[in-house]
Amino acid sequence: MPSKKVLEEKEQAVSNIAEALKTAHTGVIVDYKGINVADDTKLRKELRESGSTYKVVKNTLLSRAIEKAGIEGIDTALVIQGTTAVAINPEDYVAPAKILQGYADKNKGFTVKAGFIDGKAVSAGEIKQLAKLPPKEVLLSEVVRGLNGPITGLVTVLNGTIKGLVVALNAIAEKEKKSA
């Protein structure tokens, strides 16, 4: 049986992981089997640069942390087994999914198991769809373009209406001049 000190350390680790999971917008759980040290170093650097945190976690600790964080829908018996790591990001919804799914697409042993978005469990397929989203800047420019279209149309219509009114008033003024 583990000592009291070891149990306290594990409880603290679970609390730390659970708190990180609660504050994250997105989390991606992966099976990192087959990754070598050089690739792992590159992957961690890329995740760090995106503002994401990536940790290899014991399955039992992660299962308890997911439960403690209140993330429902992740079948820990199926998902949390084998070699497990989790990447979380408290600011960006897409970055961990994009980076890890991109790596998984290139490497057979590395697979995305599941994830969560704002505390709600999502499947590996949904993580794959999230990874396909364009960058935030592109999405924002599409929104602005979508809002700009109707405004431009309204301005064009109003300009046409005003121009028609001016032409009509000019015609009336010319007619008045001829009849006077």
C-alpha positions as CSV (number, residue, x, y, z in Angstrom):
1,M,0.0,0.0,0.0
2,P,1.3,3.5,-0.9
3,S,2.4,5.8,1.8
4,K,0.4,8.8,2.9
5,K,3.0,11.1,1.3
6,V,2.7,9.3,-2.1
7,L,-1.1,9.5,-1.9
8,E,-1.0,13.2,-1.2
9,E,1.4,13.8,-4.1
10,K,-1.0,11.9,-6.4
11,E,-4.0,13.8,-5.1
12,Q,-2.1,17.1,-5.7
13,A,-1.2,15.9,-9.3
14,V,-4.9,15.1,-10.0
15,S,-6.0,18.5,-8.7
16,N,-3.4,20.3,-10.8
17,I,-4.4,18.4,-14.0
18,A,-8.1,18.9,-13.2
19,E,-7.6,22.6,-12.8
20,A,-5.7,22.8,-16.1
21,L,-8.5,20.9,-17.8
22,K,-11.1,23.2,-16.4
23,T,-9.4,26.4,-17.6
24,A,-8.6,25.0,-21.1
25,H,-10.8,25.8,-24.1
26,T,-9.6,22.7,-25.9
27,G,-8.0,19.5,-24.9
28,V,-6.7,16.7,-27.1
29,I,-5.9,13.2,-25.8
30,V,-3.5,11.2,-27.9
31,D,-1.7,7.8,-28.0
32,Y,1.9,8.8,-28.5
33,K,3.2,5.3,-29.2
34,G,5.9,5.2,-31.9
35,I,7.2,8.8,-31.5
36,N,10.9,9.2,-31.3
37,V,12.7,11.8,-29.1
38,A,13.6,14.2,-32.0
39,D,10.0,14.2,-33.2
40,D,8.6,14.6,-29.7
41,T,10.9,17.6,-29.1
42,K,9.7,19.2,-32.3
43,L,6.1,18.5,-31.5
44,R,6.4,19.9,-27.9
45,K,8.1,23.0,-29.3
46,E,5.4,23.6,-31.8
47,L,2.7,23.1,-29.2
48,R,4.5,25.5,-26.8
49,E,4.8,28.2,-29.4
50,S,1.0,27.9,-30.0
51,G,0.3,28.5,-26.3
52,S,-0.6,24.9,-25.7
53,T,0.6,22.6,-22.8
54,Y,1.5,19.0,-23.6
55,K,2.0,16.4,-20.9
56,V,2.4,12.6,-20.7
57,V,0.1,11.6,-17.9
58,K,-0.6,8.4,-16.1
59,N,-3.9,6.9,-17.2
60,T,-5.3,6.7,-13.7
61,L,-4.4,10.2,-12.8
62,L,-5.9,11.5,-16.1
63,S,-9.1,9.5,-15.6
64,R,-9.6,11.0,-12.1
65,A,-8.7,14.5,-13.3
66,I,-11.2,14.3,-16.1
67,E,-13.9,13.2,-13.6
68,K,-12.9,15.9,-11.1
69,A,-12.9,18.6,-13.8
70,G,-16.5,17.6,-14.7
71,I,-15.8,16.7,-18.3
72,E,-18.6,14.2,-19.1
73,G,-18.8,11.9,-22.1
74,I,-15.2,10.7,-22.3
75,D,-15.3,6.9,-21.8
76,T,-12.2,6.7,-19.7
77,A,-12.2,2.9,-19.8
78,L,-11.8,3.0,-23.6
79,V,-9.9,6.2,-24.2
80,I,-7.5,6.3,-21.3
81,Q,-5.4,3.2,-21.9
82,G,-2.0,2.5,-23.4
83,T,0.4,5.4,-23.8
84,T,-1.5,8.6,-23.1
85,A,-0.7,12.3,-23.4
86,V,-2.9,15.4,-23.3
87,A,-2.5,18.8,-24.9
88,I,-4.5,21.7,-23.7
89,N,-4.9,25.3,-24.6
90,P,-6.6,28.0,-22.5
91,E,-6.8,30.5,-25.3
92,D,-6.9,28.9,-28.7
93,Y,-9.6,26.4,-29.7
94,V,-7.9,25.0,-32.8
95,A,-4.1,25.0,-32.2
96,P,-3.7,21.7,-30.2
97,A,-6.1,19.9,-32.6
98,K,-4.4,21.2,-35.7
99,I,-0.9,20.4,-34.5
100,L,-1.6,16.9,-33.1
101,Q,-3.9,15.8,-35.9
102,G,-1.3,17.0,-38.4
103,Y,1.3,14.9,-36.7
104,A,-1.0,11.9,-36.4
105,D,-1.8,12.1,-40.1
106,K,1.9,11.7,-40.9
107,N,2.8,9.1,-38.3
108,K,1.0,5.7,-38.0
109,G,1.6,4.9,-34.3
110,F,0.6,8.4,-33.1
111,T,-3.2,8.6,-32.8
112,V,-5.8,11.1,-31.5
113,K,-8.1,9.3,-29.0
114,A,-10.6,12.0,-28.1
115,G,-10.8,15.5,-26.7
116,F,-12.9,18.2,-25.2
117,I,-14.1,21.6,-26.1
118,D,-15.2,23.9,-23.3
119,G,-15.7,21.0,-20.9
120,K,-17.7,18.9,-23.3
121,A,-16.3,15.6,-24.7
122,V,-15.7,15.3,-28.4
123,S,-14.7,12.3,-30.5
124,A,-11.5,11.8,-32.5
125,G,-13.5,12.5,-35.6
126,E,-14.6,15.8,-34.2
127,I,-11.1,16.7,-33.3
128,K,-10.1,15.9,-36.9
129,Q,-12.9,18.3,-38.2
130,L,-11.7,21.0,-35.7
131,A,-8.2,20.6,-37.1
132,K,-9.5,21.3,-40.6
133,L,-10.8,24.8,-39.7
134,P,-8.8,27.6,-41.2
135,P,-6.7,29.9,-39.0
136,K,-8.5,32.5,-36.8
137,E,-7.4,35.4,-39.0
138,V,-9.0,33.8,-42.1
139,L,-12.3,33.1,-40.2
140,L,-12.4,36.7,-39.0
141,S,-11.7,38.1,-42.5
142,E,-14.6,35.9,-43.8
143,V,-16.9,37.3,-41.1
144,V,-16.0,40.8,-42.0
145,R,-16.4,40.1,-45.7
146,G,-19.8,38.6,-45.0
147,L,-20.9,41.7,-43.0
148,N,-19.4,44.1,-45.6
149,G,-21.4,42.6,-48.5
150,P,-24.9,43.7,-47.4
151,I,-23.6,47.1,-46.3
152,T,-22.0,47.7,-49.7
153,G,-25.3,46.6,-51.4
154,L,-27.3,49.1,-49.2
155,V,-24.9,51.9,-50.1
156,T,-25.3,51.1,-53.8
157,V,-29.1,51.0,-53.6
158,L,-29.2,54.3,-51.6
159,N,-26.8,56.0,-54.1
160,G,-29.0,54.8,-57.0
161,T,-32.2,56.1,-55.3
162,I,-30.6,59.4,-54.6
163,K,-29.3,59.6,-58.1
164,G,-32.7,58.8,-59.5
165,L,-34.3,61.5,-57.3
166,V,-31.7,64.1,-58.5
167,V,-32.4,63.2,-62.1
168,A,-36.2,63.5,-61.6
169,L,-35.8,66.8,-59.8
170,N,-33.6,68.1,-62.6
171,A,-36.2,67.0,-65.2
172,I,-38.9,68.8,-63.3
173,A,-36.7,71.9,-63.0
174,E,-36.0,71.8,-66.8
175,K,-39.7,71.4,-67.5
176,E,-40.5,74.4,-65.3
177,K,-37.8,76.5,-67.1
178,K,-39.3,75.6,-70.5
179,S,-42.9,76.3,-69.5
180,A,-41.9,79.7,-67.9
